[in-house]
């Protein structure tokens, strides 16, 4: 069986062919341009590979409500050429195969829950901290949807007493994405994150904001594991700060085996940045079944 996977991003589209075991047999990156140009390249790739099903993890917001007239659409995205675009319908018409559809970060959460760091638990969250912040939520083994889908990268945080930075989010002055994503680090210090690796105060502040968000997720979602991905988390000095700050902020209010073994509770991904594509493969398999 040949399974198509599409990790649809605002700057690039990663397409791949996999199998039922989540193995990636082929992969290609295509720049995200206009819908007409990009979709032509994507459909040609999948037609050439004779796929049995397709899984899409897509930038958003997207409509995941199957009863909705706009199910399968990219909706109010700031990427104007893709606004109100029927991505699932277009692929369905062109390929005539089952199509699984979810957010890009939910796809990563599904990949890690199926084959990676959360495969031994039923409830987990995957957080990507890079050019933005996205949160995928798995509850009882399934990605959480509701009125829309979680946009937990925009939860509001208390500013650090010494932080005068306004934040980069155009909607909120003090949301996690605006305070802790890669562009926020660059805007606050005038340098990219990798150029600041030796500056301890940068990562103490970053760890403070990430930990504060994690405490909110712990208290509301009660995940059995938290996985932190994205480019910002490539800074190895960050995870010990996050562990310490989470325990400090919880202040003993919750005592569980997971928190007593926090190094194995808040962890990095295991799938070597393949979690998104592997999650798309799982979305396709679920749709077939």
N, C-alpha and C positions, 0 to 999 in steps of 0.2 A: 504494500500500500504506500502511495506517495501523497504526502500531506503538504499543502502549501501554507506558508506563514508570512504574514506581513506585519512588520513593526513600523507603523506609520507615524513619522515625526514631521515637525514643521520645517526642518532643514534637509532631512534625508529620509528616504523610504528604504528599509532593509527588508529584502525578500529572501526567502529560503525554502528549501525542500527538505522535509524530514520524514521520519517513520513513526510507527506506534510507540517505540521505545524512547522517543524524544531525541534521537540522534539526528544531527544536522548533516545532510548529504551534500548540500550546495547552498551558496549564499552570494548575494549581490547587493550592492548599495547604489541607489538611484537618487539623484538630487530631487528635492521637492520643488516643482515649478508650478505651472498652471495645471488645472485639473485635466485639461485635454491632453497636454503633452505627457504628464506624469502617468495618468491612468492608461494611456496607450502603451507605454513601456511596461507597466506592471502587468497588464492583462496578457501582453505578448509573452512575457517571461513565464507566467503560469500556464498558458496554452502550450508553449513549447515543452513544458515538463509534464503534461498530462496528469494533473493532480486529481485526487479523489475527493478532496475537501479543502477548504481554506479557513484559516483562523486569522483574524485581524485584531491587533492591539493598536488603538488609534488615539492620537492627540484629540483634545476635546475643547469645549464640551461636546458630548455626543448624546443621542437619544437611544437609550437601552430598553425602553418600554415597548415590548412586542406588540401591544394593542394600539400603540400610537400610530397616527398617520405618517409620522416622520421617523419611525423606527429605522435605525441604520444610517441616519443622517449625521454628519458633522454639523453642529448647529451654530451657536453664537461665537465662533472662534474669531480671535483678532486677525487670523490669517485670511484676509478678505477673499481671495480666489476660491477658498474652500468653504466659505460660509454657506450654510443651508445646502450642503452637497450630499446627495444620496450615494454614499460610497458602497454600502452593502448592495443596494439595488443595481448599481452599475456593474459590480463584479458578478452578481447573480445572473444578470442577463447575458453577460459575456462568457461566463464559464460553465453555468448550469451545474453547479455542485453545491453541497451544503456549505454554509458560511457561518462560522462562529464569530461573535463580535463583542468587544469590550474595550475599556480604556487601556492605554498603553501601560499604565502603572498596575492596573489589575492583571494584565497579562504577565507582568514580571512577578507579581504576587502569586499567581497561579503556577508559574514555572518553578518558583522556589518551594511552593507548597507540594508540588507533585514530585519533583526530582531533587530538590535542594535543601536549604537550611531548615525548612519547616515541614518536611515530608513526614515527620513523626508526630505532628500535632494537627488538630482540626481547626484551631483558631489562631490566626497570625496576621500580622500586618507587614507590608513591605513599603519602605519609604525611600524614594529617590531624592537626593539632594544634589542638584547640579545647576543647570541654567534656570531651573525652577524647582519647586518642591511638589512632588506628587505622593499620594498615599493610597495603596491598594489594600483592601480589607477582605480577609477570608474568614467567614463565620460558618461553622459546621461543615467545612470543606468546600464551601461555595463562595464565589465573589459576592460581596455585598452591593446590592443596588437598592435604591429607594425612590424618592421623588425624582432624583437625577442619578448621580453617582457621587461617592465621597469626593469632596474638594478640600480635604483636610490639610493641604499645604497652606491654606489661608486662615487657619485658626489664629485667633488674636492672642498675642503674648504680652506679658508685662515687660516693659523696657528695663534693661539693666540700669541701675542708678547712675552709672558713669557713661552711658551710651547716649550721645547727642545726635546720632545719625537718624535721619527721618525715615529711612526705608525706601525701597525701590518700587514697591507695588503701587500702581496707579489707583487702586481701589481702597487700600488700607495702609495706614502709616505704620502699623505695628503687627502685621501678620508674619507668620513664620517665613514664607517665601521672600517677603520684602526685607526681612532682617537677616536671613541666614543662607539664602541661595548664593551661588557663585557670583552673580552680578552684584549682589549686595556687598559681598566681601570686597570685590574690586572697587565699587563706588565708595565704600567707607575708607579704604586705605590707599586708593590710587594705584594698586598693583593687583595682578591676578593671584589666585590662591596659591599656586605652586611657587610663586616668588616670595611668599610670606612664610614658608615652612619653618623657618628658624625663629619667628617672632611669637613667643609664648603667649603674649596677651591676645593675639588674634584668635588663637585656638581656645583659650580660656573663655572668651566671649562667645565664640561659635558653639562650644560645648554647652555653655549656659543656655543658649536659646534652643538648641536641639533637645537637650534634656528636659527643658520646660515643656516643650511640645510632647515629648514621650510620656511625661507624667500625666498630661491630659489624656493621651490615648490609653494609658494603663488604667486610669480611673474611670474612663467611659466605656472602652471596648474590652477590657480585661483580656488582652491577647496572651496566648501561651508562648509565643515567641515574637520578637521584633527584629526585622532585618533591615539594615541600613545600607543602601546602595547609592550610586551616583558619583560624579567626579569629586565632589567635596570630600567624600569618605575615603578617597585614596590617601588622605593625610593620616598616616599611621598613628600620629600622636593624639588624634582626636578621640578615639574610642575609649581610652582610659579616663579621659576627662568626662565624657558622657556618662560612663558607668558611675563615677564618683558623684556627679551632680544629680543624677536620677535618684540615687539613694539619699542624698542630702535633702532634696526637695520633697521626697515622700516622707522623710523624717520619722520612719518607723510606723507610719499609719497602716501600711499593708505589709504583712509578713507571710511570704509564700516560699516554697522550695525554689521557684524560679528566681525570685529576687535575691535569695541567699546564694545563688550560683549565677550572678548577673552576667559573668563573662560568657555563659552559655545561653543566656536569655536574650540579651541585646547583641546581635551578631552581624557579621558581614555576609553577603551572598556567597553561595558555594559554586555557582554555575559559570563563573568566569565571564561575566557580562553577556552570557547567552540566555539569561532568565526570561527576557522579553520574547525572544523568538521561540524558545521552548514552551513558554506559556501560550503563545499563539498556536503552536502545534496541538496542545491540549485542548484549547478552545475548539479547534476543528474536529478533534476526536469526539469531544462531548456533543457537538452538533450532529455528528453522524449517528450517535447512539440515542 
